[in-house]
């Protein structure tokens, strides 16, 4: 599995205007996608070991 790590342009996306907000939205979308894909690749046993089940994946992914 590979992931793209985007360097953030600043700590406050609003300070860099529309482009900063767009970059923040794309970064959040990518983080959610990567988290969802990673958790989906785990077996049911592995998910159970960390206290999750398949129904929790979307909720957990949206937090990131």
Backbone torsions as a table, in degrees:
resi	resn	phi	psi	omega
1	UNK	NA	142.9	176.4
2	UNK	-127.8	154.7	178.9
3	UNK	-138.1	150.6	177.5
4	UNK	-100.0	125.7	177.1
5	UNK	-104.1	115.1	-178.3
6	UNK	-96.5	128.4	175.7
7	UNK	-68.6	129.2	179.6
8	UNK	-78.4	139.7	-176.4
9	UNK	-80.0	-15.6	-179.2
10	UNK	-176.9	167.8	-178.4
11	UNK	-79.2	-20.6	-178.1
12	UNK	-122.3	105.3	-177.1
13	UNK	-60.0	-29.3	-179.3
14	UNK	-67.1	-26.5	-177.0
15	UNK	-70.4	-18.6	-179.3
16	UNK	-107.6	17.1	171.8
17	UNK	73.3	-155.7	-175.1
18	UNK	-60.0	-43.2	179.8
19	UNK	-62.1	-40.4	178.2
20	UNK	-64.2	-42.1	178.3
21	UNK	-65.8	-40.2	178.3
22	UNK	-63.5	-44.1	178.2
23	UNK	-62.6	-40.9	178.6
24	UNK	-63.9	-40.4	178.8
25	UNK	-65.8	-42.9	179.1
26	UNK	-66.1	-38.7	178.1
27	UNK	-65.4	-43.1	178.2
28	UNK	-63.9	-42.1	177.8
29	UNK	-61.1	-43.7	-179.1
30	UNK	-67.1	-41.0	178.2
31	UNK	-60.3	-42.1	178.0
32	UNK	-63.2	-44.4	-179.9
33	UNK	-61.8	-45.5	-178.9
34	UNK	-65.1	-43.2	179.2
35	UNK	-62.2	-46.5	179.5
36	UNK	-59.8	-46.4	-179.2
37	UNK	-64.8	-40.6	-179.9
38	UNK	-64.9	-47.2	179.5
39	UNK	-66.2	-34.3	179.9
40	UNK	-66.7	-24.8	180.0
41	UNK	-79.4	-14.1	179.2
42	UNK	-74.8	149.2	175.9
43	UNK	-75.3	165.8	177.3
44	UNK	-59.9	-36.5	178.9
45	UNK	-64.7	-44.3	179.3
46	UNK	-65.0	-39.9	176.6
47	UNK	-63.0	-42.2	178.6
48	UNK	-62.2	-37.1	179.1
49	UNK	-61.5	-29.7	178.8
50	UNK	-102.3	12.7	173.5
51	UNK	79.6	25.8	-179.7
52	UNK	-123.8	163.7	168.0
53	UNK	-132.7	175.0	-175.1
54	UNK	-56.9	-32.6	-180.0
55	UNK	-68.5	-17.5	-179.8
56	UNK	-85.7	-14.3	-171.4
57	UNK	-59.1	-48.4	-177.7
58	UNK	-63.7	-42.6	179.9
59	UNK	-62.5	-43.3	179.6
60	UNK	-67.4	-42.6	-178.6
61	UNK	-62.4	-36.5	-179.2
62	UNK	-69.0	-18.1	179.0
63	UNK	-72.7	-21.5	-174.2
64	UNK	-102.1	NA	NA
